[in-house]
Amino acid sequence: MVEMVAFSPSPGTYEVRAVDGAVSFARIPDPTDISGDMRYVVTAVTGRNPLELQDPTWLSPLSVELANRQPRRQGNSYPLAFERIAQLFDHPCAPDLCVLHTAAHRPTSHRGEHGSLDVVQSRAPLVAAGPGIARRGLVDGWCRVVDVAPTILSLLGAQPGVGTGPTGQSNGEVRLARQDGRVIFPLLDPATGVPDHVVVVLMDGANANVLYHAAVDGTMPNVGWLVDHGTALAHGAIASLPTVTLANHTSLHTGCHPGHHGVLHNAWFDRATDRQVVTESPATWQESMQWLFSGIETIHESVHRLRPGALTVSINEPADRGSDYSTMELMRRGQVRRLMEGMPDPLPLADERWMAESEEFRWGSLVDASALRQATSIWGGDHLGVKYPLPTFTWVSFSVTDAAFHHGGPHSEIAQAALKDTDARLGQLIAAVDRRGVLDRTTFFLVADHGMEETAEHCPGDWGVALAAAGVAHRDEASGFIYLGGPGTASGPA
Ligand SMILES: [Zn+2]
């Protein structure tokens, strides 16, 4: 079940242990790096170094992933592991121990999982097409999830300015008030213009290798069109740790790692207030932006700073702060029911078999149909009786991909059905932009928040059983954030 555990013995120092070895490393600012990035040095290794391989290009394309399902620790890669582990412990509510599960671990009946440090669970797709984007097709490259917001802002004309950089110190090269990411320059071609409109489509939990393959084999013709007219990074966008939904949606929107933007995980424990914080649940996720640290700027806020008066739209997306239209705002006002009214039955663009066989697929499809209807209505100029000008920035999050990839694993029939349906919804969104006559002035981004890995039937269970049997008093938040000590843990070890 457990690949390794990570902890921070003292500020700026980190240790990662596996059953067959351990590595200690330290973080130091790099004064030679103009962007103000951190540098990491290994200070000790015993046995096998569990973070030996940090290659972001490992296990891609799809054929390589399929030939190496559930790789063992000796054959797995943990991209950018030092940076991704260190940032987590900058958060005042970081756990004592971060448990990183194996590729094979199947904690529930779900066949697909994510959340850990390894490359398949970390790799989200990244495709962009339109003015300002190079037309290079599928290229041999990678980036990080935190790089997406700075790149969009650069595309819209934001110049580097003074803010807080990756070290937490003042920096003259940032486009958001606080920024860990960098502009992905290989994606950009300023000769192709500056877009008037940017539309981002997030396909939650879409395994990058599977999605790129579906774009080529015709399952996702609209994604294929984006790749042909733009650039896709073959090795994807590497998610921040933990590779879970809310932490990385917020990283996409802020350009910061979870330990720096504040939305650390789907749940955590706050020793200072002796309180459990649950961010991702049907009851709480519309309120999750309350956990953003001060000094953090969202992409909606940056777009408004850059283009005063611009309309920004946030559809089915919890990281919505600063947006003019937001589904979550309707939820906060108790008006969300209006978004689900009058849905056609049967639902168009929804796979009949899986609508009948999977409750998760059915719900995800309904939610995504609502997302599409919100997006096409606003782009059509009228939504719920309110008139809208053309949005400068539109974010649409689709969810059935995550539901389907969890249910059957990334290489299943239900996953293919979810990709096909979501691609058709993307096609309708592109058509809505085209109807307003601005397709050639609009740049599209396609991203996900994390990857998804096929787990193994032989690897179920929960490490809590072993911890309890060993007499280790602890609480485990969001599966893997271990806080040592008694039930309250307030008196537990720091
Ligand atoms: Zn997700």
Boltz pocket constraint, residues with backbone or C-beta under 6 A from the ligand:
constraints:
  - pocket:
      binder: B
      contacts: [[A, 204], [A, 205], [A, 244], [A, 245], [A, 246], [A, 402], [A, 449], [A, 450]]
      max_distance: 6.0
